[in-house]
Amino acid sequence: MTRWAGTRRAAQQRRAAVILPVAAAATTLLVVAVFSGGYRINLTPSEPLGLWRIVPLYRPAAVNDLVFVCPPQTAKMREARARGYLRFGSCQGGVAPLIKTVIAVAGQHVEIGASVNVEGRVVSSSSLVQRDGKARPLSPFPSGIVPPGDVFLHSSFVGSYDSRYFGPVPTSGILGLAQAVLTYAP
């Protein structure tokens, strides 16, 4: 190797030793800024893929609100985590918030059969499936009245794990409204 080639190689190594840590730090700062600013990346098919923002909700959740919600620590959610339905994230239990639509609020009657009915009206795209994508059995949640302080959640994606299977969730877990920023729906 010539002396010039050795000097050039050493200069490249010094540049790399500076550039790589700076790039790593910049990436880390970007991720922290995005998450602390209320932004989340959705990688599940329940809603369009991409960048979403959590918008504060200064009123009680209402039917048709699309919300970010931290799932409660229940047996159904522990099973969902074990099955890989829930992604890693910032909610209690180390799971990511869910993006779901509120289809029923406290006091409303939800009937679960072949599909979901709220107060006698069929919810569109609410057919239940008997098995998940890995052929494991799924059990529907029993029908009933949404309890005080809870909401019933739904996603029109046929394979969505939502209140059809895990039941109502506490409104205290709602982080805010889900607002699409930059999304892609295949």
C-alpha positions as CSV (number, residue, x, y, z in Angstrom):
1,M,0.0,0.0,0.0
2,T,1.3,3.4,-0.9
3,R,1.8,6.1,1.7
4,W,-0.9,8.2,0.0
5,A,-3.4,5.3,0.1
6,G,-2.7,4.7,3.8
7,T,-3.2,8.4,4.6
8,R,-6.4,8.5,2.6
9,R,-7.7,5.4,4.4
10,A,-6.9,6.9,7.8
11,A,-8.8,10.1,6.9
12,Q,-11.8,8.1,5.9
13,Q,-11.8,6.2,9.2
14,R,-11.6,9.5,11.2
15,R,-14.5,10.9,9.2
16,A,-16.5,7.7,9.8
17,A,-15.6,7.8,13.5
18,V,-17.2,11.3,13.7
19,I,-20.1,10.9,11.2
20,L,-21.6,7.7,12.6
21,P,-22.0,8.9,16.2
22,V,-23.4,12.2,15.0
23,A,-25.9,10.4,12.7
24,A,-26.9,8.1,15.6
25,A,-27.4,11.0,17.9
26,A,-29.4,12.9,15.3
27,T,-31.6,9.8,14.8
28,T,-32.2,9.4,18.5
29,L,-33.1,13.1,18.9
30,L,-35.5,12.8,16.0
31,V,-37.2,9.8,17.5
32,V,-37.5,11.4,20.9
33,A,-38.9,14.6,19.4
34,V,-41.5,12.7,17.4
35,F,-42.7,10.7,20.3
36,S,-42.6,13.6,22.8
37,G,-44.5,15.7,20.3
38,G,-47.4,13.2,20.3
39,Y,-46.5,11.5,17.1
40,R,-46.7,7.8,16.5
41,I,-45.9,5.4,13.7
42,N,-48.6,2.9,12.9
43,L,-47.3,-0.4,11.5
44,T,-50.5,-2.4,11.8
45,P,-53.3,-2.8,9.2
46,S,-56.1,-1.7,11.5
47,E,-55.7,1.8,10.2
48,P,-53.5,3.2,7.4
49,L,-49.8,2.7,7.8
50,G,-47.7,5.8,8.5
51,L,-47.3,8.8,10.8
52,W,-50.1,9.7,13.1
53,R,-50.5,12.4,15.8
54,I,-52.2,12.2,19.1
55,V,-54.5,15.2,19.5
56,P,-55.6,16.0,23.0
57,L,-59.2,15.2,23.8
58,Y,-60.8,17.9,26.0
59,R,-64.2,16.2,26.2
60,P,-65.5,12.8,26.9
61,A,-64.9,10.3,24.1
62,A,-67.9,10.0,21.7
63,V,-69.1,7.5,19.2
64,N,-67.1,7.7,15.9
65,D,-64.1,9.2,17.6
66,L,-60.9,7.6,16.2
67,V,-58.6,7.4,19.3
68,F,-55.3,6.3,20.5
69,V,-55.8,4.2,23.6
70,C,-53.5,2.3,25.9
71,P,-54.9,-1.2,26.4
72,P,-55.7,-2.2,30.0
73,Q,-53.7,-4.9,31.9
74,T,-56.2,-7.7,31.6
75,A,-55.9,-11.4,30.9
76,K,-57.1,-10.9,27.3
77,M,-54.4,-8.3,26.7
78,R,-51.7,-10.5,28.2
79,E,-52.8,-13.2,25.8
80,A,-52.8,-10.7,22.9
81,R,-49.3,-9.7,23.8
82,A,-48.2,-13.4,24.0
83,R,-49.8,-14.0,20.6
84,G,-48.0,-11.0,19.1
85,Y,-51.1,-8.9,18.4
86,L,-49.7,-5.9,20.4
87,R,-46.5,-4.1,19.4
88,F,-43.8,-2.8,21.8
89,G,-44.5,0.7,23.0
90,S,-44.9,3.3,25.7
91,C,-48.1,2.1,27.4
92,Q,-48.2,0.2,30.7
93,G,-47.0,-3.3,30.1
94,G,-44.6,-2.1,27.4
95,V,-47.2,-2.2,24.6
96,A,-48.0,0.4,21.9
97,P,-51.2,2.4,22.0
98,L,-54.0,1.0,19.8
99,I,-55.8,3.1,17.1
100,K,-59.5,2.3,17.2
101,T,-62.9,3.9,16.6
102,V,-65.3,4.3,19.5
103,I,-68.5,2.5,18.5
104,A,-70.3,2.5,21.9
105,V,-70.0,4.5,25.1
106,A,-71.2,3.9,28.6
107,G,-74.8,2.7,28.9
108,Q,-75.1,1.5,25.3
109,H,-76.1,-2.1,24.6
110,V,-73.6,-4.1,22.4
111,E,-74.8,-7.4,21.0
112,I,-72.0,-9.7,19.6
113,G,-73.1,-12.5,17.3
114,A,-71.9,-13.1,13.7
115,S,-71.3,-9.3,13.7
116,V,-71.6,-6.5,16.2
117,N,-74.8,-4.5,16.9
118,V,-75.0,-1.4,19.0
119,E,-78.4,-0.4,20.2
120,G,-79.9,-2.7,17.5
121,R,-77.9,-1.3,14.6
122,V,-75.4,-3.4,12.8
123,V,-71.8,-2.0,12.8
124,S,-70.4,-2.2,9.3
125,S,-67.4,-4.4,8.7
126,S,-67.8,-6.0,12.1
127,S,-68.0,-9.7,11.2
128,L,-66.3,-11.9,13.7
129,V,-63.7,-14.5,12.8
130,Q,-63.2,-17.8,14.6
131,R,-59.5,-18.0,14.2
132,D,-56.6,-15.6,13.9
133,G,-54.0,-15.5,11.1
134,K,-52.1,-18.4,12.7
135,A,-55.3,-20.6,13.0
136,R,-55.5,-20.0,16.8
137,P,-59.1,-19.8,18.1
138,L,-60.6,-16.4,18.9
139,S,-63.5,-16.1,21.4
140,P,-65.9,-13.2,21.1
141,F,-66.6,-11.0,24.2
142,P,-70.0,-11.5,25.7
143,S,-72.8,-9.1,24.8
144,G,-73.9,-6.5,27.3
145,I,-74.1,-2.9,28.4
146,V,-70.9,-0.8,28.2
147,P,-70.1,0.0,31.8
148,P,-69.6,3.5,33.2
149,G,-66.2,4.9,32.4
150,D,-65.6,2.5,29.4
151,V,-65.9,2.6,25.6
152,F,-66.3,-0.2,23.1
153,L,-63.7,0.0,20.3
154,H,-63.7,-1.3,16.7
155,S,-61.6,-1.3,13.5
156,S,-63.1,-2.2,10.1
157,F,-60.0,-4.3,9.3
158,V,-61.3,-7.9,9.4
159,G,-58.3,-9.2,11.3
160,S,-58.3,-6.5,13.9
161,Y,-58.1,-7.4,17.5
162,D,-60.6,-5.0,19.1
163,S,-63.5,-4.9,21.6
164,R,-65.2,-7.7,19.7
165,Y,-62.7,-10.0,21.4
166,F,-61.4,-8.1,24.4
167,G,-64.4,-6.1,25.5
168,P,-64.8,-2.5,26.6
169,V,-61.8,-0.5,27.8
170,P,-61.5,2.2,30.4
171,T,-61.7,5.8,29.0
172,S,-58.8,6.6,31.3
173,G,-56.6,4.8,28.8
174,I,-57.5,7.1,26.0
175,L,-54.5,9.3,25.0
176,G,-56.4,11.5,22.5
177,L,-57.8,11.6,19.1
178,A,-55.9,9.9,16.3
179,Q,-55.0,12.3,13.4
180,A,-53.4,11.0,10.3
181,V,-50.3,13.0,9.3
182,L,-48.6,11.0,6.5
183,T,-50.2,7.7,5.8
184,Y,-50.5,5.0,3.2
185,A,-53.4,2.7,2.7
186,P,-52.5,-0.2,0.4
